[in-house]
Amino acid sequence: NKRLDFSARLKTLVDGRGAERVVSHLLKPANEKSFLSIRKALPGDKFLLWQWVNDQAVRTNSFHHEPVDLTSHEKWYNDRLSSASTRLWILEVGGIPVGQIRYDKPEGQSCGVIAYSVSQGYRGKGYGTEMILRTRELAYRELGLSEIQANVLLSNKTSIGSFLKAGFTDLGENVIEGHR
């Protein structure tokens, strides 16, 4: 009988554990980095970035510790988005914004300055390093940079680690605006 022969051959191809494998795969923690993407910042991201910049940890690790008022932020943000010498990108995990990274090229210079922050619930997962790695070449190309400089407070060990992991060189301690 052809049907019995066909059934016997199919049993050699399947073991009856397919549903178990599917459930196991669905319950296994996903590798979040496979869901990462970078996109340009949009006008609609203004309020989100204002919330991030006013996060207590971000203020503590900034050169200026005071909260940023919304009116000042709106002007700054609109200026950055329209500036030919700034690139501002958002890192997303599965479509959810989790961090921002900015490159500024001061007028008349070929060295850019980088700054980034990661949203509170997503810190400690390597996203700072990922943002740097995913945007650095874009910034070099789009802004015509010869090098990129990161100014990080000496107390901000996490950011220092992110830059070192991304291949930056520690050029030593400096004092900027009274901060080490």
Salt bridges, closest charged atoms under 4 A:
ASP15 OD2 - ARG21 NH2 2.60
GLU20 OE2 - ARG17 NH2 2.74
GLU32 OE1 - LYS125 NZ 3.80
ASP45 OD2 - ARG39 NH1 2.77
ASP55 OD1 - ARG123 NH2 2.94
ASP79 OD2 - LYS75 NZ 2.83
GLU92 OE2 - ARG39 NE 2.67
ASP104 OD1 - ARG80 NE 3.75
ASP104 OD2 - ARG102 NE 2.68
GLU130 OE1 - ARG134 NE 2.91
GLU142 OE1 - ARG87 NE 2.66
GLU173 OE2 - ARG180 NE 2.54
GLU177 OE1 - HIS64 NE2 2.92
